[in-house]
Amino acid sequence: MAAADKLTRWFDLIAALLRRHNGGTFDELRHDVPAYTTAAVNESSIMRTFERDKDELRAFGVAIETLPDSDGGESRYRLRPDAFYLPFLALCESRIVQALEVRTIARPKGIGFQSLPVLAITPDECLTLRRAAARVRALGNPTLDADAAGAIRKLEQDVGLLPIGEPLVAAVKVQASTFEVLGGALSARQRVTFSYASMGRNRQRMRTVEPYGLVFLTGHWYLVAHDPAQQALRQFRVSRISKPKYNAQKKQPDYVIPASFDLETHAASRQAWELGDEEAVSVVVGFRGESGQVLQGMHLGEETDIASQRCFRVRRRDPFLRWLLTFGGDASIVSPAEWHGDWRALLQDTLAAHRAAQSLASTAEVA
C-alpha cells in the first residue's frame, strides 16, 4: 500500500505541475494532490512528504524547477513540457526538406505538445528501426522482446506511417532476396548483373560488376564492387538494386579480390558524398580560420595550388552541401560556379528555417 500511495502522489503531483504553464506554489499544487490535504497529518509532515516526493522524482529524471520569489514570497515549482516529454515524432520525406517540413507539422491538441521539439525520421530510418527491433526479438530474451515490441508500438502510434503494410512488406522481401543473390555472387566470386536506379540521373541502368563486399554506411547498405567497364571501384545502394542475377552453376571464379583491398578500411575512408555510382565531380572548397573542424575538413580533401583551398571528388551533391553548412561560414564553394549557387541557396533556406523555428519557440514561450 505504501508503494501504491507514493506512486499515486507522484502522478498527481506531475499532473498538477503540467497543468500550470508558469508553475505553482505548494499551496496551489496541494489542492490537486489529495494526499497533501489529509487533515489527520500535520503541516510539517505534509511539507516533508512534498519535498521528498520532489527529490525522488528529480532522481528519476523529472526536471522539476524551483523558481524563488524575489520578493520573499513562497517559491514556485515548474515542470516544463519540453524537459519532460520525449520529442514529438514525425515522418519526413527526406533530410533535405526536413527543416522546412518540421515547421508545418500538425501536432495533436493537448498539454505540452505545442512546445515540444520535433524529431523527424525518414521512411528509410523507419524501416531500419523495424529491422533492428526484429533482430532484437530474434534473440529470444523475453525482456528484450517486450522492450522492442513496446518501442515499435510507440513509434507506430506517434509516427502513424511506421506500420508495414503490404507494399512495404513486399519491398522488404525483395531486398532480402537481393541480399541473398549478392551474397551468393560474392561467395562464389561471380560477376553479378542487376538493374540500378541511378540517384543523379533518375533512370534505370543495367550494371555488371564484381562484388567486393557489403557495408552499412550513413544509414544504408551498399555493395562495394569493381566495375570492369569503368575499371574502378563503385558503391551501389542495395535498396536501388533490382533483379540481380549471377551464374550460380559456374564453378570457376570470374575474378579475384586484390590482396591489397580491405573492406573495413575502404568503408572507414568513405564520406557520404563519395558513395554511389555517379561520375565524380571535382569541387574546390575555400576554407578560412584554423579551427579543429576546418583543419579536419582540409585533411579530407586533396591539395590545390592555393593553401587555403582543397579539392573534393563528389558523387552526391546534397550530402556534400549539407556537410559544408556545418562549418558555419568557414567553408564555401569556389567552383563549379553552379554548385556555389546551390550552396548559397541551401544556406539561405537553412537560415530562414532556423529563424522561423526561433520565432515559433519565442512565441510559444510568451504564450
Salt bridges, closest charged atoms under 4 A:
GLU28 OE1 - ARG76 NH2 3.40
ASP32 OD2 - ARG19 NH2 3.63
ASP32 OD2 - ARG20 NH1 2.74
GLU43 OE1 - ARG30 NH1 2.96
GLU51 OE1 - LYS54 NZ 2.77
ASP53 OD2 - ARG9 NE 2.85
ASP55 OD1 - ARG58 NH1 3.81
GLU56 OE2 - LYS6 NZ 3.25
GLU65 OE1 - ARG78 NH2 2.78
GLU65 OE2 - ARG80 NH1 2.40
ASP82 OD1 - ARG80 NE 3.10
ASP124 OD2 - HIS220 ND1 3.62
ASP124 OD2 - ARG237 NH1 3.85
GLU125 OE2 - ARG95 NH2 2.72
ASP145 OD2 - ARG137 NE 3.21
GLU156 OE2 - ARG130 NH2 2.68
ASP158 OD2 - LYS154 NZ 2.87
GLU210 OE2 - ARG191 NH2 2.94
GLU210 OE1 - HIS226 ND1 3.07
ASP227 OD2 - ARG207 NH2 2.64
ASP254 OD1 - LYS250 NZ 2.48
ASP277 OD2 - ARG207 NH1 2.44
GLU278 OE1 - ARG201 NH1 3.65
ASP330 OD1 - ARG288 NE 3.08
ASP342 OD2 - ARG317 NH1 2.74
